[in-house]
Amino acid sequence: MSLFDEEPAAGPALPQPLAVRMRPATLAEFVGQADLIAPGRFLRRMIDADTVPSMILFGPPGTGKTTLSHIIARETDAQFEQLNAVSAGVADIRRIIDAAQKRLRLQRRRTILFIDEIHRFSKSQQDVLLPFVENGTVVLIGATTENPYFEVNSPLLSRARVFRLLPLGQGEVAGILASALADKERGLGAMGLECEPAVLTAIADVAGGDARVALNLLEQAAAMVDPGGPQAITLELLRAIAGERVIGYDKKGDTHYDVASAFIKSMRGSDPDAALHYLARMLEAGEDVKFIARRIVICAAEDVGNADPQALLVATAAMHAVQFIGLPEARIPLAQAVIYVAAAPKSNAAYMGVDQAMADVREKDVGRVPVHLRDSNYKGAKQWGYGKDYKYPHNFPGAYIPQQYLPDELEGAIYYRPGDRGFEAEIARRLREKSRK
């Protein structure tokens, strides 16, 4: 047996971090997110009635996504199972599903499956979950820091409620710190430390709405207190641990969303200088370059559209270049795409058009596909008249011939209304010419 084969000697369990010890166990202890769990709110009513739906908890770290999931399981007496999407595979999902089916059948007890970082699950992994979420075998609670409408498959998302958790306020974080200092069983109360309110506020400010970060800083500061000196946590001690406050952009906090929003709005507003400024802030803060590239692609399609179709090509090329070359060089194609999109003529006609078309599909009787447009390439289709009287446009001058394409119920509907800027003015001219034929 080699040195590396020997089993370590048993010893005392390592103490848990303060952030873990202070994790709330009940809704009464939970701080923040009053819009979700205050008495009378939808989620609170569902918890109280033990009818919790599958849900996606969306928000930055330290806002209580995991903690709230544990509390829901405890308050509803459900079996709690947890997976991390980074390390879990399909076999792990199936194991939990099998156990949940037996538990539901034999004990009539529900299973809450909490999946952290659910946005990292592949499409196939999400598809495995789908039927069991749909039939109630498990109540899914997914946690993500990324917008679930971009990162979670639509079929799974349609079977879950999305709840957004906001960063905690400075006062809320300071209150959590004060509780940790006073708690003699789970917190630091037995140490008898003193801490001015201004210091707690400073820790909360540095943490940027993340309770976990704040508690970690407090614990580190407590460990630095000299046993032979004043038993106090001071601003000087905090500076020694946290250094200068460099949280001008916190990629996992509220500012993340503010800077990303300003970045997009600067491109939409045709201000390349402001757009480059916010790009630089994100890059300096270590933002995921794929996140930045996705925002540029979306802006190119949503806000430039057919006013300059080249914008989407430039943005997409930059996205691929970023994946190919990585940082620091990736900043150059990102900057090129940002400048192009910002300087391009703007049109949201495609975005508005597809949204209106989808609204009609959801809300109206849209009828059936006209008979002459239906597929006629299989046996028996022609006897039903499918494809009959269809006019093949290439057989006519200009490869155009007027005929009905929309269902009868929507005939005459207009979804795409091209603007008069950039290339879209040319598209509008072409469409006007066709309408006169």
C-alpha positions as CSV (number, residue, x, y, z in Angstrom):
1,M,0.0,0.0,0.0
2,S,1.4,3.4,-1.0
3,L,1.2,6.6,0.9
4,F,-1.7,7.7,-1.4
5,D,-3.7,4.6,-0.7
6,E,-3.8,5.1,3.1
7,E,-7.1,6.3,4.4
8,P,-6.9,9.5,6.5
9,A,-7.4,9.2,10.2
10,A,-10.8,10.1,11.4
11,G,-11.0,13.5,13.1
12,P,-13.4,16.2,14.2
13,A,-15.7,17.5,11.5
14,L,-14.7,20.8,10.0
15,P,-16.9,23.7,11.1
16,Q,-19.4,24.9,8.5
17,P,-19.0,28.4,7.1
18,L,-21.0,31.1,8.7
19,A,-23.1,31.6,5.6
20,V,-24.2,27.9,5.9
21,R,-24.8,28.1,9.6
22,M,-27.0,31.2,9.3
23,R,-29.1,29.8,6.4
24,P,-32.7,30.5,7.3
25,A,-34.8,27.4,8.2
26,T,-38.3,28.9,7.9
27,L,-40.1,31.6,6.0
28,A,-40.2,33.7,9.1
29,E,-36.3,33.8,9.1
30,F,-36.0,34.4,5.4
31,V,-34.9,38.0,4.5
32,G,-36.0,39.7,1.3
33,Q,-38.1,38.8,-1.7
34,A,-41.3,40.1,0.0
35,D,-43.0,40.4,-3.4
36,L,-42.8,36.6,-3.6
37,I,-43.3,35.3,-0.1
38,A,-45.0,38.0,1.9
39,P,-48.4,36.8,3.3
40,G,-51.0,36.9,0.5
41,R,-48.6,36.6,-2.3
42,F,-49.0,33.9,-4.9
43,L,-46.0,31.8,-4.0
44,R,-46.7,32.1,-0.2
45,R,-50.3,31.0,-0.8
46,M,-49.1,28.0,-2.8
47,I,-46.6,27.1,0.0
48,D,-49.2,27.4,2.7
49,A,-51.7,25.3,0.7
50,D,-49.0,22.7,-0.1
51,T,-49.8,23.1,-3.8
52,V,-46.4,24.4,-4.9
53,P,-46.0,24.4,-8.7
54,S,-42.8,23.7,-10.6
55,M,-40.8,26.9,-10.9
56,I,-37.7,28.5,-12.1
57,L,-36.0,30.9,-9.5
58,F,-34.0,33.5,-11.5
59,G,-31.7,36.0,-9.9
60,P,-28.1,36.7,-8.9
61,P,-26.2,34.7,-6.4
62,G,-26.8,35.2,-2.7
63,T,-30.5,36.2,-3.1
64,G,-31.8,32.9,-1.5
65,K,-32.7,30.6,-4.4
66,T,-31.2,27.5,-2.7
67,T,-32.4,28.5,0.7
68,L,-35.9,29.2,-0.4
69,S,-36.0,25.8,-2.1
70,H,-35.1,24.0,1.1
71,I,-37.7,26.0,3.0
72,I,-40.4,25.1,0.5
73,A,-39.6,21.4,0.8
74,R,-39.6,21.7,4.7
75,E,-42.8,23.7,4.8
76,T,-44.6,21.3,2.4
77,D,-43.2,18.1,3.9
78,A,-41.9,17.0,0.6
79,Q,-38.8,14.9,-0.1
80,F,-36.0,17.2,-1.1
81,E,-33.5,16.1,-3.8
82,Q,-30.7,18.3,-5.1
83,L,-28.6,18.2,-8.3
84,N,-26.1,20.6,-9.7
85,A,-26.4,20.9,-13.5
86,V,-22.6,21.2,-13.9
87,S,-21.9,17.7,-12.5
88,A,-25.2,15.8,-12.8
89,G,-26.0,13.5,-15.8
90,V,-29.0,11.8,-17.2
91,A,-28.4,8.7,-14.9
92,D,-28.7,11.0,-11.8
93,I,-32.0,12.3,-13.1
94,R,-33.4,8.9,-13.8
95,R,-32.3,7.6,-10.3
96,I,-34.2,10.4,-8.6
97,I,-37.2,10.0,-10.9
98,D,-37.4,6.3,-10.1
99,A,-37.3,6.9,-6.3
100,A,-39.8,9.7,-6.7
101,Q,-42.3,7.4,-8.5
102,K,-42.0,4.8,-5.7
103,R,-42.3,7.4,-3.0
104,L,-45.4,8.9,-4.7
105,R,-47.0,5.4,-5.1
106,L,-46.2,3.9,-1.7
107,Q,-46.1,7.0,0.6
108,R,-48.2,9.5,-1.3
109,R,-45.3,11.9,-0.7
110,R,-44.2,14.4,-3.3
111,T,-40.6,15.0,-4.3
112,I,-39.1,18.4,-4.9
113,L,-36.1,18.2,-7.3
114,F,-33.9,21.3,-7.0
115,I,-31.5,21.8,-9.9
116,D,-28.9,24.5,-9.3
117,E,-27.6,26.2,-12.5
118,I,-30.3,24.6,-14.6
119,H,-29.3,26.8,-17.5
120,R,-26.3,24.5,-17.8
121,F,-28.4,21.4,-18.5
122,S,-28.3,20.3,-22.1
123,K,-31.5,20.0,-24.2
124,S,-31.5,16.2,-23.9
125,Q,-31.2,16.5,-20.1
126,Q,-34.1,18.9,-19.9
127,D,-36.1,16.7,-22.2
128,V,-35.6,13.7,-19.8
129,L,-37.2,15.8,-17.1
130,L,-40.2,17.1,-19.1
131,P,-42.7,14.2,-18.9
132,F,-42.1,13.8,-15.1
133,V,-42.6,17.5,-14.4
134,E,-45.7,17.4,-16.6
135,N,-47.3,14.4,-14.8
136,G,-46.3,15.6,-11.3
137,T,-43.8,12.9,-10.5
138,V,-41.5,15.7,-9.3
139,V,-42.0,19.3,-8.5
140,L,-39.1,21.0,-10.3
141,I,-37.3,24.0,-8.8
142,G,-34.6,25.2,-11.0
143,A,-32.2,28.0,-10.0
144,T,-30.4,30.1,-12.5
145,T,-28.5,33.4,-12.7
146,E,-29.2,33.6,-16.5
147,N,-32.4,34.7,-18.1
148,P,-34.4,31.5,-18.3
149,Y,-36.3,32.7,-21.3
150,F,-33.0,32.4,-23.2
151,E,-31.4,29.5,-21.4
152,V,-34.2,27.0,-20.6
153,N,-36.0,24.9,-23.2
154,S,-39.5,26.4,-24.0
155,P,-41.4,23.1,-23.4
156,L,-39.9,22.9,-19.9
157,L,-40.3,26.6,-19.2
158,S,-44.0,26.4,-20.2
159,R,-44.6,23.9,-17.4
160,A,-43.0,26.1,-14.7
161,R,-43.6,29.5,-13.1
162,V,-40.7,31.9,-13.4
163,F,-40.0,33.9,-10.2
164,R,-37.3,36.6,-10.3
165,L,-35.3,37.1,-7.1
166,L,-33.8,40.6,-6.7
167,P,-30.5,41.5,-4.9
168,L,-31.1,42.2,-1.3
169,G,-31.1,45.8,-0.2
170,Q,-28.3,47.3,1.8
171,G,-30.4,47.4,4.9
172,E,-31.5,43.8,4.5
173,V,-27.9,42.6,4.2
174,A,-26.9,44.7,7.2
175,G,-29.7,43.2,9.2
176,I,-28.5,39.7,8.3
177,L,-25.0,40.6,9.5
178,A,-26.3,42.0,12.8
179,S,-28.2,38.8,13.4
180,A,-25.1,36.7,12.7
181,L,-23.1,38.8,15.2
182,A,-25.8,38.4,17.9
183,D,-26.6,34.7,17.4
184,K,-24.7,32.6,20.0
185,E,-25.6,29.2,18.6
186,R,-25.2,29.5,14.9
187,G,-23.5,32.8,14.5
188,L,-20.6,34.8,16.1
189,G,-22.4,35.8,19.3
190,A,-20.2,33.7,21.5
191,M,-17.2,35.8,20.4
192,G,-18.6,39.0,22.0
193,L,-17.5,41.1,19.0
194,E,-18.5,44.8,18.6
195,C,-19.2,46.3,15.2
196,E,-20.5,49.8,14.4
197,P,-23.5,50.0,12.1
198,A,-21.4,51.9,9.6
199,V,-19.1,48.9,9.3
200,L,-22.1,46.5,8.7
201,T,-23.3,49.0,6.1
202,A,-19.9,49.0,4.4
203,I,-19.8,45.2,4.3
204,A,-23.3,45.2,2.8
205,D,-22.2,47.8,0.2
206,V,-19.1,45.7,-0.8
207,A,-21.3,42.6,-1.1
208,G,-23.6,44.2,-3.6
209,G,-26.8,42.5,-2.4
210,D,-25.2,39.1,-2.0
211,A,-25.9,37.8,1.5
212,R,-23.4,34.9,1.1
213,V,-20.5,37.3,0.2
214,A,-21.4,39.6,3.1
215,L,-21.4,36.7,5.7
216,N,-18.1,35.4,4.3
217,L,-16.6,38.9,4.7
218,L,-17.9,39.2,8.2
219,E,-16.5,35.8,9.1
220,Q,-13.1,36.6,7.7
221,A,-13.1,39.9,9.6
222,A,-14.0,38.1,12.8
223,A,-11.1,35.7,12.3
224,M,-8.7,38.7,11.9
225,V,-9.6,40.3,15.3
226,D,-6.6,40.2,17.6
227,P,-7.4,38.2,20.7
228,G,-5.3,40.5,22.8
229,G,-6.8,43.7,21.4
230,P,-10.2,45.4,21.2
231,Q,-12.8,42.8,20.2
232,A,-14.2,44.9,17.4
233,I,-14.6,44.7,13.7
234,T,-13.5,48.1,12.2
235,L,-13.4,49.7,8.8
236,E,-9.6,49.4,8.8
237,L,-10.0,45.6,9.4
238,L,-12.5,45.4,6.6
239,R,-10.2,47.3,4.2
240,A,-7.4,44.8,5.0
241,I,-9.7,42.0,3.9
242,A,-11.7,43.4,1.0
243,G,-9.2,45.9,-0.3
244,E,-10.4,49.0,-2.2
245,R,-14.0,48.7,-3.2
246,V,-13.9,47.5,-6.8
247,I,-17.5,46.6,-7.2
248,G,-18.3,49.3,-9.8
249,Y,-19.6,46.3,-11.9
250,D,-20.6,43.1,-10.1
251,K,-21.2,40.5,-12.8
252,K,-23.3,38.5,-10.4
253,G,-25.2,41.4,-8.8
254,D,-27.8,44.0,-9.6
255,T,-25.3,46.1,-11.5
256,H,-24.8,43.3,-13.9
257,Y,-28.4,43.8,-15.2
258,D,-28.0,47.6,-15.2
259,V,-24.8,47.7,-17.2
260,A,-26.2,45.0,-19.7
261,S,-29.3,47.1,-20.1
262,A,-27.3,50.3,-20.7
263,F,-25.1,48.4,-23.1
264,I,-28.1,47.3,-25.2
265,K,-29.9,50.7,-25.0
266,S,-26.7,52.5,-26.1
267,M,-26.5,50.3,-29.3
268,R,-30.2,50.8,-29.9
269,G,-29.8,54.5,-29.4
270,S,-27.0,54.7,-32.0
271,D,-24.3,55.8,-29.5
272,P,-21.1,53.8,-30.3
273,D,-19.1,55.6,-27.7
274,A,-21.4,54.8,-24.8
275,A,-21.8,51.2,-26.1
276,L,-18.0,50.8,-26.1
277,H,-17.9,52.2,-22.6
278,Y,-20.3,49.6,-21.2
279,L,-18.5,46.9,-23.2
280,A,-15.3,47.9,-21.5
281,R,-16.9,47.8,-18.1
282,M,-18.2,44.3,-18.7
283,L,-14.8,43.1,-20.0
284,E,-12.9,44.6,-17.2
285,A,-15.2,42.9,-14.7
286,G,-14.7,39.5,-16.2
287,E,-18.1,39.2,-17.7
288,D,-18.7,36.0,-19.8
289,V,-17.9,37.0,-23.4
290,K,-20.5,34.6,-24.7
291,F,-23.1,36.6,-22.7
292,I,-21.9,39.8,-24.3
293,A,-21.9,38.3,-27.8
294,R,-25.4,37.0,-27.4
295,R,-26.6,40.5,-26.4
296,I,-25.0,42.0,-29.6
297,V,-26.7,39.3,-31.8
298,I,-30.1,40.0,-30.2
299,C,-29.7,43.7,-30.6
300,A,-28.7,43.3,-34.3
301,A,-31.9,41.3,-35.0
302,E,-34.3,43.2,-32.7
303,D,-33.2,46.8,-33.2
304,V,-31.5,46.9,-36.6
305,G,-33.3,44.1,-38.4
306,N,-33.7,44.6,-42.1
307,A,-32.7,48.2,-42.0
308,D,-29.2,46.7,-42.3
309,P,-29.3,42.9,-42.7
310,Q,-25.5,42.9,-42.6
311,A,-25.6,43.8,-38.9
312,L,-26.8,40.3,-37.9
313,L,-24.0,38.8,-40.0
314,V,-21.4,41.0,-38.3
315,A,-22.7,40.2,-34.9
316,T,-22.9,36.5,-35.6
317,A,-19.4,36.4,-37.0
318,A,-18.2,38.2,-33.8
319,M,-19.9,35.6,-31.7
320,H,-18.1,32.8,-33.5
321,A,-14.8,34.7,-33.4
322,V,-15.1,35.1,-29.7
323,Q,-15.5,31.3,-29.2
324,F,-12.6,30.7,-31.6
325,I,-9.9,33.1,-30.3
326,G,-10.9,33.9,-26.7
327,L,-9.7,36.8,-24.6
328,P,-7.9,39.1,-24.7
329,E,-8.1,39.3,-28.5
330,A,-11.9,38.6,-28.5
331,R,-12.4,42.2,-27.3
332,I,-11.6,43.4,-30.9
333,P,-14.3,41.6,-32.9
334,L,-16.7,42.4,-30.0
335,A,-15.9,46.1,-30.4
336,Q,-16.2,45.9,-34.2
337,A,-19.6,44.4,-33.9
338,V,-20.8,46.8,-31.2
339,I,-19.7,49.8,-33.3
340,Y,-21.4,48.4,-36.4
341,V,-24.7,47.7,-34.7
342,A,-24.7,51.0,-32.9
343,A,-24.0,53.0,-36.1
344,A,-26.5,51.0,-38.3
345,P,-29.9,52.3,-39.2
346,K,-32.6,51.0,-36.9
347,S,-35.8,49.1,-37.4
348,N,-37.8,46.9,-35.0
349,A,-40.3,45.9,-37.6
350,A,-39.2,42.2,-37.7
351,Y,-39.4,42.0,-33.9
352,M,-42.8,43.7,-33.7
353,G,-44.1,41.6,-36.6
354,V,-43.3,38.2,-35.2
355,D,-44.6,39.1,-31.8
356,Q,-47.9,40.2,-33.3
357,A,-48.1,37.0,-35.4
358,M,-47.5,34.9,-32.3
359,A,-50.1,36.8,-30.3
360,D,-52.7,36.0,-33.1
361,V,-51.7,32.3,-33.0
362,R,-52.2,32.3,-29.2
363,E,-55.4,34.3,-29.0
364,K,-57.3,33.8,-32.3
365,D,-58.9,31.0,-34.3
366,V,-56.2,31.0,-37.1
367,G,-57.9,28.4,-39.2
368,R,-56.2,25.8,-41.4
369,V,-53.6,26.1,-44.1
370,P,-55.3,26.9,-47.4
371,V,-55.8,23.8,-49.5
372,H,-53.6,24.9,-52.4
373,L,-50.6,25.3,-50.1
374,R,-50.9,22.0,-48.4
375,D,-48.3,19.2,-48.9
376,S,-49.2,17.2,-52.0
377,N,-46.1,15.0,-52.1
378,Y,-47.6,11.8,-50.6
379,K,-50.0,9.2,-51.8
380,G,-53.6,10.2,-51.5
381,A,-53.0,14.0,-51.1
382,K,-54.1,14.8,-54.6
383,Q,-57.5,13.1,-54.2
384,W,-58.2,15.5,-51.4
385,G,-57.3,18.4,-53.6
386,Y,-54.1,19.3,-51.7
387,G,-51.8,21.5,-53.8
388,K,-54.4,22.0,-56.5
389,D,-54.4,25.5,-58.1
390,Y,-51.1,26.4,-56.4
391,K,-49.2,28.9,-58.6
392,Y,-45.5,28.3,-58.7
393,P,-44.0,31.9,-58.6
394,H,-41.0,31.1,-60.8
395,N,-43.3,30.3,-63.7
396,F,-44.4,34.0,-63.8
397,P,-42.7,37.3,-64.7
398,G,-40.5,38.6,-61.8
399,A,-41.0,35.2,-60.0
400,Y,-44.2,36.7,-58.5
401,I,-47.9,36.0,-58.8
402,P,-50.6,37.1,-56.3
403,Q,-52.3,34.3,-54.5
404,Q,-53.7,33.6,-51.0
405,Y,-51.1,32.5,-48.4
406,L,-52.7,33.2,-45.1
407,P,-55.6,31.1,-43.8
408,D,-59.1,32.5,-44.5
409,E,-59.5,33.6,-40.9
410,L,-56.4,35.9,-41.2
411,E,-56.6,37.0,-44.8
412,G,-55.5,40.6,-45.1
413,A,-53.6,40.6,-41.8
414,I,-50.3,42.6,-41.9
415,Y,-47.5,41.8,-39.5
416,Y,-44.4,43.2,-41.2
417,R,-44.5,47.0,-41.6
418,P,-41.1,48.0,-43.0
419,G,-39.7,51.4,-42.1
420,D,-38.1,54.0,-44.3
421,R,-34.6,53.7,-43.0
422,G,-31.6,51.9,-44.6
423,F,-32.2,48.8,-46.6
424,E,-35.7,48.4,-45.2
425,A,-36.8,51.3,-47.4
426,E,-35.8,49.2,-50.4
427,I,-37.8,46.2,-48.9
428,A,-40.8,48.5,-48.5
429,R,-40.5,49.7,-52.2
430,R,-40.4,46.0,-53.4
431,L,-43.5,45.1,-51.3
432,R,-45.4,48.2,-52.7
433,E,-44.6,47.2,-56.2
434,K,-45.9,43.6,-55.6
435,S,-49.1,44.9,-54.0
436,R,-49.9,46.9,-57.2
437,K,-49.7,43.8,-59.4
